């Protein structure tokens, strides 16, 4: 398929006046002039065309549009398909102040990675309302997969590959295959991503819970407890360190996994951790709710943890820089889909919402509590993701020459999250009834105002796929580490042994 066609973006010019511009390194009073989908000038008393559209940003922050590095729109999974497709999902993102997302191509075991990539582009390109990119999962290993990874990097703009340590019999890879995937990622300059849970122990835990008659949603968490996430996180980082390649741990859901990441970072490992909106805004106690439908809504993998203080620690580690950026793992299923597992929790489709509420959750739990500054907020909601996935400063920054994906953010405004008012296709919101501080009042995508006064004005198919180049920030200094850590430097030159040698009898 021809993936190079750029939709008509109908770009006008926009002049944002009177706001506080915030990047990840500073905030200052400035105006922003955008033209042709790009930021043209940032400063005060700018000369602009008389007919430019002017937007008053007085009392608001002017921030780079949010980047969600982890979504699953219209994902075929566990016998059904997630209900937020690329149209609805990207509209929900925009309403919440997110202007760019990276979704996952997940090939079936044995399926060509290139064929799966084309399939996802075919689903996404006609529907997206904002720009996007794609990661690709490696769900099996062979010389063909290795070759296709190279084609994806060189010709398709994919520079991140995900490995599942869970979902035994479906997506899971063993340690040896994961090692080879990491080796290939390093050679190609692509970042390795990992879903870290001990898949063998999860499978055994599921059997154990069901045999004990624990069939409800609480069995999901009890079958794959925190220690299985922490163990797999440690194993993934250790294997990546043996290869000396950067690794990105998706959806860090527990204190145990977060502590492992902190320890390895202190020891100099090149690891990035991604908490998600769900883990920062709610907890797993809901899986013990007496209403089955309510409890099932919170089932995702790895599970939300029943310790309600987990969210506090994850935010503290975002503030300290030990965790890097916030995703959502947005993968939504309605009541009747979740009910596929009404008698067996292992058949409940895993997934929750988050793409619309992510920005507000982070502001409310981080900035409004004094843990994050507005610049920290930009760092964890856009700039770090743009750096790690090699789109910076085109995305994740406001300065001359960057893409005009901009949000006017009201740090004082409040809203109450509800399935009655959200823009998702799903019939439930895991943050239901939560009043959050921090609201996107205006969202601009490629220089076009697409969200204002609580109304969407998006154009289906107007977003474009952004190809990414390999290497970049995560790989800086890796070559030097290779030289310093070269085992040949520790090889001992010695005289050969000339004494007797025991020969066992046959």
Secondary structure, DSSP 8 states (H G I E B T S, - for coil): ------------EEEEES-EEE-SS-EEE-EEEEETTEEEEEESS----TT-EEEE-TTSEEEE-EEEEEE-TT-EETTEE-S--HHHHHHHHHHTTEEEEEEEEE--TT--HHHHHHHHHHHHTTT-SSEEEEEEE--S-SHHHHHHHHHHHHHS---EEEEES-STTTTB--HHHHHHHHHHHHHHT-EEEEE---HHHHHHHHHHHHHTT--STHHHHHHS-HHHHHHHHHHHHHHHHHHT--EEE----SHHHHHHHHHHHHTT--EEE--BHHHHH--GGGGG-SSHHHHHHT--SS---S-TTHHHHHHHHHHHTSS---B--B----HHHHGGGTT-GGGS---B--TTTHHHHHIIIIITTTSS-HHHHHIIIIIHHHHHTT-TTTSS--STTSB--EEEEEEEEEEE--TTT-SSSSS--TTTT-EEEEEEEEEEETTEEEEETTEE---TT---B----SSSGGGTTHHHHHHHT-GGGG--------S-------
